[in-house]
Structure formats: C-alpha cells, structure tokens
Amino acid sequence: MTIEEIDLYWMRPEDLSKYLPNKGCAESETKNSLALAEMILARKIKASECPGIEPKLAETIDQIMTVDLHLPESDSLQQKIPEKLVEINSPDESSPVLLTGNSILTHKVLRLIFDAAKVSTFIIPVDTNGYTLDNSVVVNALTPMAVMRAVTESDIMRRTSSRKMIIPGLAFNSKSPIERVTRWSVEVGPVSGFELPLYLMTK
C-alpha cells in the first residue's frame, strides 16, 4: 500500500494578515499586519491580546489556532464520506454553502476547524473518488457534471434561500464551468481550510 504525506494547507502569514490591523499590535511590538500574523501563527501571541482586532474575530482566530491535527499520512484506499450533505453547527437557510471533494480526511479536517471556530455551514461533498481536494484538481475529478450531481443529490435547494456556493481556492479554474452547468453563483474561497471561518465571518 502506498503511503503519502498530506498537505493540510495551514494558513500562511499573508493569508491571516488580511484580517488583522494594518498597524499591527503594540502588545506584540509589531508594526504591520504581516508581522502580527507571523507572531500569531508562531503562537507567540494570541489574537485576543491585541485590542485592535474585533473581539469575535480574535476569539475565532485563537480557536482555530487550538486545532490539533494528527494526520501525517494518507493511504491509497481513498476513503469517502457517505453523506450527501454535511451540516456543521446546525446551519439554517442563511448559512453559507461550501463545496469540496468527498475525501474522509478532508471532511475530518474541515469539521475540526469549523467546530473550533463555532461557525455554521453546509458542505456539499462532490464524488471525487475519495481524493483530497488538491489531488482532485490534479486528476480533474471535480468536474462540473460531478458538481451538478452532488448539488442535486444533496437536496440543498430545499435547505437554503441562496443559490450561491463557495469553492476552494485550489479549484478556481472550475468557477465558470460550474456556474454554467449548475446555474448557481460561484465564489472562489481561500486555499486554506483554516482561513475559511475568517473568510466567512468577514463577508
């Protein structure tokens, strides 16, 4: 059995810096958002220790930083989740709709992140043969028709008042084809799943 390392796509400083004060944080002796992001990601300061960060956003950043993952390897079995629609933190009709592959590893990571951040969302798993999202893009498994089937089978149209979905940043090339086939508005989200709660909170 082939064993491969997986990339968890942690936030980079430039990702986190978009949500931080331009002037940095006096408490951390940083003078710009990028330097502050580096300090937070290095766990040298908590976001909640910086008065310039909105309290709810700071709390969410700190909660994301507590996510402890132990997924050093993946195997060639490419396990799939059985659900057609994943609901995290009791979403309602106004909650965002995310799209990703159906790898059990992908969904384990996303659930840990969203549970920690206390953000509600629907996730539509597209049948990508159990590939993680990055590999799905490489092998072209995230096709518009596969997305259309997933949307239909999820019955999401009965659960949300919106016709807008967010796709992972790695799948940005699929935006227009998915829109043409599904007739949904498609928004390209961040590459990092760890950034997703922050992205959703600040929209």
C-alpha positions as CSV (number, residue, x, y, z in Angstrom):
1,M,0.0,0.0,0.0
2,T,1.4,3.4,-1.0
3,I,1.7,5.8,1.9
4,E,1.9,9.5,1.1
5,E,2.3,12.7,3.2
6,I,-0.7,15.0,3.0
7,D,-0.6,18.8,2.9
8,L,-3.0,20.3,5.4
9,Y,-2.7,23.8,3.8
10,W,-2.2,25.7,7.0
11,M,-2.7,29.5,6.8
12,R,0.3,31.5,5.7
13,P,1.1,34.8,7.3
14,E,-0.1,36.6,4.2
15,D,-3.4,34.8,4.5
16,L,-4.0,35.7,8.1
17,S,-2.7,39.3,7.7
18,K,-5.8,40.2,5.6
19,Y,-7.9,40.0,8.7
20,L,-5.6,42.0,11.0
21,P,-5.0,45.7,11.7
22,N,-2.6,47.3,9.2
23,K,-0.7,49.0,12.1
24,G,0.0,45.7,13.8
25,C,-0.3,45.4,17.5
26,A,1.6,47.3,20.2
27,E,1.3,44.4,22.7
28,S,3.3,42.2,20.3
29,E,5.6,45.1,19.3
30,T,4.6,44.5,15.6
31,K,4.2,47.4,13.3
32,N,2.2,45.8,10.5
33,S,-0.4,43.1,9.9
34,L,2.1,40.7,8.3
35,A,4.4,40.8,11.3
36,L,1.5,40.3,13.6
37,A,0.2,37.3,11.6
38,E,3.7,35.7,11.9
39,M,3.6,36.2,15.7
40,I,0.1,34.6,16.0
41,L,0.9,31.7,13.7
42,A,4.1,31.1,15.7
43,R,1.9,31.1,18.8
44,K,3.9,33.9,20.4
45,I,0.8,36.0,21.0
46,K,-2.9,35.4,21.0
47,A,-5.2,37.5,18.7
48,S,-7.3,38.3,21.8
49,E,-4.3,40.1,23.3
50,C,-4.5,42.7,20.6
51,P,-7.2,45.4,21.2
52,G,-7.2,46.4,17.5
53,I,-8.7,43.1,16.4
54,E,-12.5,42.8,16.7
55,P,-13.2,40.6,19.7
56,K,-15.3,38.0,17.9
57,L,-12.8,37.7,15.1
58,A,-9.9,37.5,17.6
59,E,-11.7,34.7,19.5
60,T,-12.2,32.8,16.3
61,I,-8.6,33.1,15.3
62,D,-7.5,31.9,18.7
63,Q,-9.9,28.9,18.5
64,I,-8.6,28.0,15.1
65,M,-5.0,28.0,16.5
66,T,-6.1,25.4,19.0
67,V,-6.9,22.8,16.3
68,D,-4.6,19.9,16.8
69,L,-4.3,17.6,13.8
70,H,-2.5,14.3,13.7
71,L,-2.9,13.3,10.1
72,P,0.7,12.7,9.0
73,E,-0.1,10.1,6.3
74,S,-2.8,9.1,3.9
75,D,-3.3,5.8,2.1
76,S,-4.3,4.7,-1.3
77,L,-7.7,3.5,-0.2
78,Q,-9.1,7.0,-0.7
79,Q,-11.9,6.6,1.8
80,K,-15.1,8.5,1.1
81,I,-17.7,10.0,3.4
82,P,-21.2,8.5,2.9
83,E,-23.2,11.8,3.4
84,K,-24.7,13.7,0.5
85,L,-24.9,16.9,2.6
86,V,-22.8,17.7,5.6
87,E,-24.2,20.1,8.2
88,I,-21.9,21.7,10.8
89,N,-23.1,23.6,13.8
90,S,-26.8,23.5,13.0
91,P,-26.8,25.6,9.8
92,D,-30.0,27.4,8.7
93,E,-31.3,28.7,5.4
94,S,-29.0,31.7,5.6
95,S,-25.8,29.7,6.3
96,P,-23.1,29.5,3.6
97,V,-22.8,26.6,1.2
98,L,-19.4,25.2,0.7
99,L,-18.3,22.7,-2.0
100,T,-15.4,20.2,-1.7
101,G,-14.4,16.7,-2.5
102,N,-15.6,13.6,-0.6
103,S,-12.3,12.5,1.0
104,I,-12.9,11.5,4.6
105,L,-9.7,13.2,5.5
106,T,-10.8,16.5,4.0
107,H,-14.0,16.4,6.0
108,K,-12.3,15.4,9.2
109,V,-10.1,18.5,8.9
110,L,-12.9,20.8,8.0
111,R,-15.1,19.6,10.8
112,L,-12.4,20.2,13.4
113,I,-11.8,23.7,12.1
114,F,-15.5,24.7,12.0
115,D,-16.3,23.1,15.3
116,A,-13.4,25.0,16.9
117,A,-14.4,28.3,15.2
118,K,-18.1,27.8,16.0
119,V,-19.2,28.7,12.5
120,S,-22.2,27.1,10.9
121,T,-22.2,25.9,7.3
122,F,-23.4,23.4,4.8
123,I,-20.8,21.4,2.9
124,I,-21.7,19.6,-0.4
125,P,-19.3,16.6,-0.9
126,V,-18.6,16.0,-4.6
127,D,-17.7,12.5,-5.6
128,T,-14.0,12.8,-6.3
129,N,-13.3,9.1,-5.8
130,G,-12.1,9.9,-2.3
131,Y,-9.3,12.1,-3.5
132,T,-8.4,15.1,-1.3
133,L,-9.2,18.4,-2.9
134,D,-5.7,19.2,-4.2
135,N,-5.4,15.7,-5.8
136,S,-9.0,16.1,-7.2
137,V,-7.9,19.2,-9.0
138,V,-4.8,17.5,-10.4
139,V,-6.7,14.5,-11.8
140,N,-9.7,16.6,-12.8
141,A,-12.1,14.8,-10.6
142,L,-14.0,17.9,-9.6
143,T,-15.9,18.2,-12.9
144,P,-19.0,20.4,-13.5
145,M,-21.2,17.4,-14.0
146,A,-20.0,15.8,-10.8
147,V,-20.8,19.0,-9.0
148,M,-24.2,19.1,-10.6
149,R,-24.9,15.6,-9.4
150,A,-23.7,16.4,-5.9
151,V,-25.9,19.5,-5.7
152,T,-29.0,17.6,-6.9
153,E,-28.4,14.6,-4.6
154,S,-27.7,16.9,-1.6
155,D,-31.2,18.4,-1.8
156,I,-29.6,21.6,-0.7
157,M,-32.1,23.7,-2.7
158,R,-34.7,22.8,0.0
159,R,-32.4,23.9,2.8
160,T,-31.1,27.3,1.7
161,S,-32.6,30.6,0.4
162,S,-29.4,31.3,-1.5
163,R,-28.1,30.0,-4.8
164,K,-24.5,30.8,-4.1
165,M,-21.7,28.3,-3.3
166,I,-18.1,28.7,-2.3
167,I,-15.5,26.6,-3.9
168,P,-11.9,26.0,-2.6
169,G,-9.3,28.4,-3.9
170,L,-7.4,25.5,-5.5
171,A,-10.4,24.9,-7.8
172,F,-10.5,28.5,-9.1
173,N,-10.4,27.3,-12.7
174,S,-13.7,25.5,-12.2
175,K,-15.7,28.6,-11.3
176,S,-17.1,29.5,-14.7
177,P,-17.8,25.8,-15.8
178,I,-19.6,25.1,-12.6
179,E,-21.7,28.3,-12.9
180,R,-22.7,27.3,-16.4
181,V,-23.8,23.8,-15.5
182,T,-25.5,24.4,-12.1
183,R,-26.8,28.0,-12.7
184,W,-25.6,28.8,-9.2
185,S,-23.4,31.8,-8.4
186,V,-19.9,30.5,-7.6
187,E,-17.5,32.3,-5.3
188,V,-13.8,31.3,-5.1
189,G,-12.8,31.0,-1.4
190,P,-9.4,30.7,0.2
191,V,-7.0,27.8,-0.4
192,S,-6.6,27.1,3.3
193,G,-9.5,25.5,5.1
194,F,-8.1,27.1,8.3
195,E,-8.9,30.5,6.7
196,L,-12.4,29.6,5.8
197,P,-14.2,30.6,9.0
198,L,-12.4,34.0,9.0
199,Y,-13.3,34.5,5.3
200,L,-17.0,33.7,6.0
201,M,-17.2,35.9,9.1
202,T,-15.9,39.0,7.3
203,K,-18.0,38.8,4.2
